[in-house]
Structure formats: structure tokens, C-alpha cells
Amino acid sequence: MTSPWMTPELETFRTAVRRFVAAEVVPHQQRWREQQHVDRVLWEKAGELGLLLADVPDDFGGSGGTFAHQAVVFEELALAGDTAFGLHVHAIVAHYLLNHGTEEQKYKYLPRLATGELVAAIAMSEPGAGSDLKGIRTTAVRTDLGYRLNGSKTFISNGYLADLVLVVARTDPAAGAKGISLMLLETAHNPGFRVGRILEKMGQKGQDTCELFFDEAIVPLQNVLGGEEGRGFAQLMTELPYERTIVGVAGVACIERALDLTITHARERKAFGQALIDMQNTRFVLAECKTEATVARVFIDRCIEDIVAGRMDTVRASMAKYWITDLQCKIVDRCLQLFGGYGYMLEYPITQMYLDARVQRIYGGANEIMKEIIARSL
């Protein structure tokens, strides 16, 4: 089915993105898993093609498109089985800058993010604070020479390659949520900043997920996002729907890929003298998966349209994030079962998809938190 938000211009854009992914991403996926990060040159090549900030205005170096353009990029990466290229985090940081940064911050950083000169990360999670952002313990103390950051972060995507880290920190420990600020930390020539180990994960092994440490790390006074302390929690709440919709977009594309792979396998695989797809159980399982995939597609299409129109809200983004990622894990598991023993072999894409899918229900806010957000709206 064709998504209602697709246009001839977006189809042309999709073709270009698909060619880029086939040439610059797919051939390197196994090597990236082994080295636990993508090559730096990938960011530069994607920047040359205008893929990094597809929905950021060209005044700030972006491609001047809408979220529909960015969604095309995320879909094509997911359809190719990629989980290594941390473009989603990069785009999220860009939107914090676009929507909350000062003019100086926008013009300083967005053009360099668009070209891939800078790679961005966002540092929220800590060893003792994941979904509970009010539990943040990293501090930023103001001095005449700038802010001094102390603390640590974990599970940070793009942490190994990041040049610009948006750090969630406490500037006023006594002020609760109003004491949280977002700090723009440049990693180069910053002796108080240190990247820890790349973490060994169950899946998404090509994505450089790291620990970060701050020991009197320096952030210039002008690098508080928006130029004013204490606005960090509100800024986070405003931008999380964008992040959670991105997770949903990738989730639906993964569901569709899993279904396509499994239908092809079921047509080719013979058992008891007939193709798997000719067996009633296989047909019923695939019929159920196809129906659920179609419902998910209709839902995420509406979400994409709503973001483009500026009417997406926190509750619906939470619904998309939790329901689609739950469904992604369910459908990938059911599809894997139809591969039999081959579904346990890493050389089969469905196996890698099974490993990569699980974290979708955790990052971007655990699905239990999503349900709590939805429940509060009742």
C-alpha cells in the first residue's frame, strides 16, 4: 500500500536514499558489527547527499524538507536491516537546537551537523537514572570561565564518535525538575570529558553505544541550550514525541521487512512434500501478521502526517512508540518461528532482526512509561 503522505518528489528522494543505503551501508554491516561502530566517512557521505538533516530548513544548512523526508531515510535504513548508523539520535539533537536553541547556537552547530562535520549524541541515561529523568545526578556548576560538568552517563548512542553531546545536567540541585538544563558540550580539546568502553549489547552491535564520563568537563556559558538555565525538563518533554515517533517509523519498516522475508521463505521452503505457505498454520500466521502490519502502517502514516502538520502530541507519540515496538517484537518472533532451525542462525537476516528488535521497547522511554503517559490522559 502507498502511504498517503508520499508524493512523486518523495518517491524520487526514496530512490536516491535506497541507492545510497545499498552502496554505502549494506556492504559494511558485518564489519561495523565487529568493530562496534560505523566508519566516520559514512557521516560525511550522507551529509553530501543531504540525508542527515532532511527536515531542517536550508537557512541552517539542512535540506529544507519535512518530517516525511526524514521518515523516508529512517524507513530505508530499517528496510535494509541497518541499526548501526545513529542518524536518529543525530536528527533528534538537531531538533533540540532548531526548536530551542538561540540563533547563535543554531547557526554555529546546525550547518556542521548537516554536513557530517559534527556527529551528535544526547546524554540522558545514567547508571542510576534511565526513564526517570528527575533522578539525574550529573551536575553543571557555573563559574566565571564556564560550566564545570561532573558525573557519568551510560547507554549513549553515537558516544564513541560524537563531537557534540547534548548533556542533561542539574544546574540547581535544589530546584527539582526546574533545576535541569541541557548543555551543549563539544568533545574536542575538552580534557574533563572521557569516552568509556563501547558496551557489549544483545543486538544492534554496529551502533557505538558508550559510557561517558565528565570530570570538570568544560561547557562555555553560552552553551546552555536556549541561553537560560532551568528549562531542560520542559525542552525534553517537548521533543520526546519526535523521538518516539521515529522509533515507531523504524518499527513499522522492520515489521514489513520481516513479513516480506518470511513470505519469500515460506514460498521457497519445502516440508512434507509441499511449500510452507501451502500449509494452513503458516497461512494463518502470515495472514494475522499481515493484518497487524497493515494496521501499524495506517497508524504510523497518520503520525507522520500529524508531525508534518504540527499537530502530533505526547500521548499519541507514546501510543505509537509502545504499541508498534511491542508488535515489532511479536511479529519478528512469529516470523522467525517459521524459519525453523535456520531462524537461529545469524547468517539469516530474521535472526539479526530478532536480536536488534528487543531494545526498541526500552530506549526512547520504556514502554511501561509510555502506558503511564497514556493513562494520565484518560
C-alpha positions as CSV (number, residue, x, y, z in Angstrom):
1,M,0.0,0.0,0.0
2,T,1.2,3.5,-0.8
3,S,1.3,5.9,2.2
4,P,-0.9,8.9,1.7
5,W,2.0,11.3,2.6
6,M,4.1,10.1,-0.2
7,T,4.5,12.3,-3.3
8,P,6.3,12.0,-6.6
9,E,9.1,14.1,-5.2
10,L,9.4,11.9,-2.1
11,E,9.4,8.8,-4.4
12,T,12.4,10.3,-6.2
13,F,14.1,11.0,-2.9
14,R,13.4,7.5,-1.7
15,T,15.1,6.1,-4.8
16,A,18.2,8.1,-4.1
17,V,18.2,7.1,-0.4
18,R,17.8,3.4,-1.3
19,R,20.7,3.6,-3.7
20,F,22.9,5.3,-1.1
21,V,22.0,2.7,1.6
22,A,22.7,-0.2,-0.9
23,A,26.1,1.2,-1.8
24,E,27.3,2.8,1.4
25,V,25.6,0.9,4.3
26,V,24.7,-2.7,3.4
27,P,28.1,-3.9,2.2
28,H,29.7,-2.8,5.5
29,Q,27.2,-4.1,8.1
30,Q,29.1,-7.1,9.3
31,R,32.3,-5.2,9.6
32,W,30.6,-2.5,11.6
33,R,29.1,-5.1,14.0
34,E,32.6,-6.4,14.5
35,Q,34.2,-3.0,15.2
36,Q,31.1,-1.8,17.1
37,H,30.7,1.5,15.2
38,V,30.2,2.8,11.7
39,D,33.0,4.5,9.7
40,R,33.3,8.2,10.2
41,V,33.3,8.7,6.4
42,L,29.7,7.4,6.3
43,W,28.5,10.6,8.1
44,E,30.3,12.7,5.6
45,K,28.9,10.9,2.6
46,A,25.4,11.1,4.0
47,G,25.9,14.8,4.6
48,E,26.9,15.3,1.0
49,L,23.6,13.8,-0.1
50,G,21.6,15.9,2.3
51,L,20.4,12.9,4.4
52,L,21.5,14.0,7.9
53,L,19.1,16.9,8.5
54,A,16.5,16.3,5.8
55,D,13.7,18.1,7.8
56,V,15.8,21.1,8.9
57,P,15.4,24.4,7.0
58,D,18.1,25.2,4.5
59,D,18.7,28.5,6.3
60,F,20.5,26.4,8.9
61,G,22.2,24.1,6.4
62,G,19.5,21.4,6.3
63,S,17.8,20.0,3.2
64,G,14.7,22.1,3.7
65,G,12.3,19.1,3.7
66,T,9.7,17.9,6.1
67,F,9.5,15.0,8.6
68,A,8.2,13.0,5.6
69,H,11.7,13.2,4.1
70,Q,13.3,12.2,7.3
71,A,10.9,9.3,7.7
72,V,11.9,8.0,4.2
73,V,15.5,7.9,5.4
74,F,14.6,6.0,8.6
75,E,12.4,3.6,6.6
76,E,15.0,2.8,4.0
77,L,17.7,2.2,6.7
78,A,15.3,-0.2,8.5
79,L,14.3,-2.0,5.3
80,A,18.0,-2.7,4.7
81,G,18.4,-4.1,8.2
82,D,20.6,-1.3,9.4
83,T,20.8,-0.5,13.1
84,A,24.4,0.8,13.2
85,F,24.0,4.3,11.6
86,G,22.9,6.5,14.5
87,L,21.2,9.1,12.3
88,H,18.1,9.1,14.5
89,V,20.0,10.4,17.5
90,H,21.8,13.0,15.3
91,A,18.4,14.2,14.0
92,I,16.9,14.4,17.5
93,V,19.8,16.6,18.7
94,A,19.3,18.8,15.7
95,H,15.7,19.3,16.5
96,Y,16.5,20.4,20.1
97,L,18.8,23.0,18.6
98,L,16.2,24.0,15.9
99,N,13.3,24.4,18.3
100,H,15.0,25.6,21.5
101,G,18.5,26.9,20.6
102,T,19.5,30.5,20.4
103,E,20.1,32.0,17.0
104,E,23.8,31.8,17.7
105,Q,23.6,28.1,18.7
106,K,21.6,27.3,15.6
107,Y,24.0,28.9,13.1
108,K,27.0,27.6,14.9
109,Y,26.0,23.9,15.0
110,L,23.3,23.0,12.6
111,P,25.2,23.6,9.4
112,R,28.1,21.4,10.7
113,L,25.6,18.7,11.8
114,A,24.1,18.8,8.3
115,T,27.4,18.1,6.6
116,G,28.6,15.4,9.0
117,E,31.5,17.6,10.2
118,L,30.0,17.1,13.6
119,V,28.3,13.9,14.9
120,A,25.8,14.4,17.7
121,A,24.7,12.4,20.7
122,I,22.3,13.1,23.6
123,A,23.3,12.1,27.1
124,M,20.3,11.4,29.3
125,S,20.6,8.0,30.9
126,E,22.8,7.5,34.0
127,P,23.7,4.3,35.9
128,G,21.0,5.3,38.4
129,A,18.6,7.1,36.2
130,G,17.0,5.8,33.0
131,S,13.4,6.6,32.2
132,D,13.2,8.6,35.5
133,L,14.8,11.9,34.3
134,K,14.1,13.6,37.6
135,G,16.8,11.2,39.1
136,I,19.6,12.8,37.1
137,R,22.7,13.4,39.2
138,T,25.2,14.9,36.7
139,T,25.8,18.5,37.7
140,A,26.8,21.6,35.9
141,V,28.3,24.3,38.1
142,R,28.5,27.8,36.8
143,T,31.9,29.6,37.1
144,D,33.3,32.7,35.5
145,L,35.1,30.5,32.9
146,G,32.1,28.4,32.0
147,Y,30.2,25.5,33.4
148,R,32.0,22.6,35.0
149,L,30.3,19.2,34.4
150,N,30.7,16.3,36.7
151,G,29.0,12.9,36.5
152,S,28.6,10.0,34.2
153,K,26.2,8.8,31.5
154,T,25.5,5.3,30.1
155,F,23.8,3.7,27.1
156,I,24.8,6.7,24.9
157,S,24.2,6.1,21.2
158,N,26.9,7.7,19.0
159,G,29.0,8.2,22.1
160,Y,32.2,6.9,20.5
161,L,32.2,9.2,17.5
162,A,30.3,12.2,19.0
163,D,31.7,15.7,18.6
164,L,28.7,17.4,20.1
165,V,26.9,16.0,23.1
166,L,23.6,17.4,24.4
167,V,24.0,16.7,28.2
168,V,21.1,16.6,30.6
169,A,22.5,18.0,33.8
170,R,21.5,19.7,37.1
171,T,22.3,23.4,37.3
172,D,20.3,23.8,40.5
173,P,20.1,20.6,42.6
174,A,17.6,22.2,45.0
175,A,15.1,23.1,42.3
176,G,13.8,19.7,41.2
177,A,12.7,19.5,37.6
178,K,13.2,23.2,37.2
179,G,16.9,22.7,38.1
180,I,17.6,20.7,35.0
181,S,19.4,22.2,32.0
182,L,20.6,21.0,28.6
183,M,24.2,21.7,27.9
184,L,26.0,21.7,24.5
185,L,29.3,20.0,25.2
186,E,32.0,19.9,22.5
187,T,34.2,16.8,23.0
188,A,37.3,18.0,21.2
189,H,40.1,19.5,23.3
190,N,38.0,19.0,26.5
191,P,40.3,17.3,29.0
192,G,37.5,16.7,31.5
193,F,35.5,14.6,29.0
194,R,36.2,10.9,28.6
195,V,34.6,8.2,26.5
196,G,34.3,4.9,28.3
197,R,34.1,1.5,26.7
198,I,31.7,0.6,23.8
199,L,29.1,-1.5,25.5
200,E,28.6,-5.2,24.6
201,K,24.9,-5.4,23.6
202,M,22.5,-8.2,22.8
203,G,21.8,-6.6,19.4
204,Q,22.5,-3.5,17.3
205,K,26.1,-4.3,17.7
206,G,27.2,-1.9,15.0
207,Q,25.9,1.1,16.9
208,D,28.5,2.7,19.1
209,T,26.7,2.7,22.5
210,C,29.1,4.0,25.2
211,E,29.6,5.2,28.7
212,L,30.6,8.9,29.0
213,F,32.4,10.5,32.0
214,F,32.6,14.1,33.0
215,D,35.3,15.2,35.4
216,E,35.3,19.0,35.5
217,A,34.4,19.0,31.7
218,I,34.1,22.5,30.3
219,V,30.9,23.9,28.7
220,P,31.0,27.6,27.7
221,L,28.5,29.9,29.4
222,Q,26.7,30.5,26.0
223,N,26.2,26.7,25.5
224,V,23.2,26.3,27.7
225,L,20.5,25.2,25.2
226,G,18.3,28.3,24.7
227,G,20.6,30.5,26.7
228,E,18.7,30.1,30.0
229,E,19.2,27.6,32.9
230,G,16.3,25.5,34.2
231,R,14.4,24.9,31.0
232,G,15.8,21.5,30.3
233,F,13.0,19.4,31.6
234,A,10.4,21.3,29.6
235,Q,12.6,21.1,26.5
236,L,12.9,17.3,26.9
237,M,9.1,16.9,27.2
238,T,8.6,19.0,24.1
239,E,10.9,17.0,21.9
240,L,10.4,13.4,23.2
241,P,7.3,12.9,20.8
242,Y,9.6,13.5,17.8
243,E,12.0,10.8,19.1
244,R,9.2,8.3,19.9
245,T,7.6,8.7,16.5
246,I,11.0,8.0,14.9
247,V,11.1,4.7,16.9
248,G,7.6,3.9,15.6
249,V,8.6,4.7,12.0
250,A,11.6,2.3,12.1
251,G,9.4,-0.3,13.9
252,V,6.8,-0.5,11.2
253,A,9.5,-0.7,8.5
254,C,11.1,-3.6,10.4
255,I,7.7,-5.3,10.6
256,E,7.2,-5.0,6.9
257,R,10.7,-6.3,6.2
258,A,10.2,-9.3,8.5
259,L,7.0,-10.2,6.8
260,D,8.5,-9.9,3.3
261,L,11.5,-12.1,4.2
262,T,9.2,-14.7,5.8
263,I,6.7,-14.8,2.9
264,T,9.6,-15.4,0.5
265,H,11.0,-18.1,2.7
266,A,7.6,-19.8,3.1
267,R,7.2,-19.9,-0.7
268,E,10.6,-21.5,-1.2
269,R,10.9,-23.8,1.7
270,K,9.5,-27.3,1.2
271,A,8.4,-29.6,4.1
272,F,6.3,-32.8,3.9
273,G,6.2,-32.5,0.1
274,Q,4.7,-29.0,-0.1
275,A,5.7,-25.4,0.3
276,L,5.4,-24.0,3.8
277,I,3.0,-21.3,2.5
278,D,0.6,-24.1,1.4
279,M,0.2,-25.3,5.0
280,Q,-2.8,-23.9,6.9
281,N,-0.9,-22.9,10.0
282,T,1.7,-20.9,8.0
283,R,-1.0,-19.2,6.0
284,F,-3.0,-18.3,9.2
285,V,0.1,-16.9,11.0
286,L,1.1,-14.8,8.0
287,A,-2.5,-13.6,7.5
288,E,-2.5,-12.4,11.1
289,C,0.9,-10.8,10.8
290,K,-0.1,-9.1,7.5
291,T,-3.3,-7.7,9.1
292,E,-1.4,-6.3,12.1
293,A,1.3,-4.9,9.9
294,T,-1.3,-3.1,7.8
295,V,-2.9,-1.6,11.0
296,A,0.5,-0.4,12.1
297,R,1.2,1.1,8.7
298,V,-2.0,3.1,8.8
299,F,-1.3,4.3,12.3
300,I,2.3,5.4,11.6
301,D,1.2,7.1,8.4
302,R,-1.2,9.2,10.4
303,C,1.5,10.0,12.9
304,I,3.9,11.1,10.1
305,E,1.1,13.3,8.6
306,D,0.5,14.8,12.1
307,I,4.1,15.7,12.7
308,V,4.4,17.3,9.3
309,A,1.2,19.3,10.1
310,G,2.5,20.2,13.6
311,R,-0.3,18.5,15.5
312,M,1.4,15.5,17.0
313,D,1.0,15.2,20.7
314,T,2.8,13.4,23.5
315,V,0.0,10.9,24.2
316,R,-0.2,9.7,20.6
317,A,3.5,9.5,20.2
318,S,3.6,7.3,23.3
319,M,0.9,5.1,21.8
320,A,2.9,4.7,18.6
321,K,6.1,4.0,20.4
322,Y,4.8,1.4,22.8
323,W,2.3,-0.4,20.5
324,I,4.4,-0.6,17.4
325,T,7.5,-1.8,19.2
326,D,5.6,-4.4,21.1
327,L,4.1,-5.5,17.8
328,Q,7.5,-5.5,16.1
329,C,8.9,-7.9,18.7
330,K,5.8,-10.1,18.4
331,I,5.8,-10.3,14.6
332,V,9.6,-10.8,14.3
333,D,9.3,-13.7,16.8
334,R,6.4,-15.3,14.9
335,C,8.2,-14.9,11.6
336,L,11.4,-16.4,13.0
337,Q,9.5,-19.5,14.1
338,L,8.5,-20.2,10.5
339,F,12.2,-20.4,9.6
340,G,12.7,-23.3,12.0
341,G,16.3,-24.1,12.8
342,Y,17.5,-21.6,10.3
343,G,15.9,-18.8,12.3
344,Y,18.5,-19.5,15.0
345,M,21.4,-18.9,12.6
346,L,22.9,-15.4,12.5
347,E,23.5,-15.7,8.7
348,Y,19.7,-15.3,8.3
349,P,18.5,-11.6,8.5
350,I,15.4,-12.6,10.5
351,T,17.7,-13.8,13.3
352,Q,19.6,-10.4,13.5
353,M,16.2,-8.6,13.4
354,Y,15.1,-10.6,16.4
355,L,18.2,-9.6,18.4
356,D,18.0,-6.0,17.2
357,A,14.3,-5.5,17.9
358,R,14.3,-6.1,21.7
359,V,15.7,-2.7,22.7
360,Q,13.0,-0.9,20.8
361,R,10.7,-1.5,23.8
362,I,13.3,0.0,26.1
363,Y,15.0,3.1,24.7
364,G,13.2,6.3,24.0
365,G,11.3,5.7,27.2
366,A,10.4,2.2,28.4
367,N,7.0,1.0,27.1
368,E,5.8,0.9,30.7
369,I,6.4,4.7,30.9
370,M,4.5,5.1,27.6
371,K,1.5,3.4,29.1
372,E,1.7,5.6,32.2
373,I,1.7,8.7,30.0
374,I,-1.3,7.5,28.1
375,A,-3.1,6.5,31.3
376,R,-2.7,10.1,32.7
377,S,-4.6,11.4,29.8
378,L,-7.7,9.3,30.4
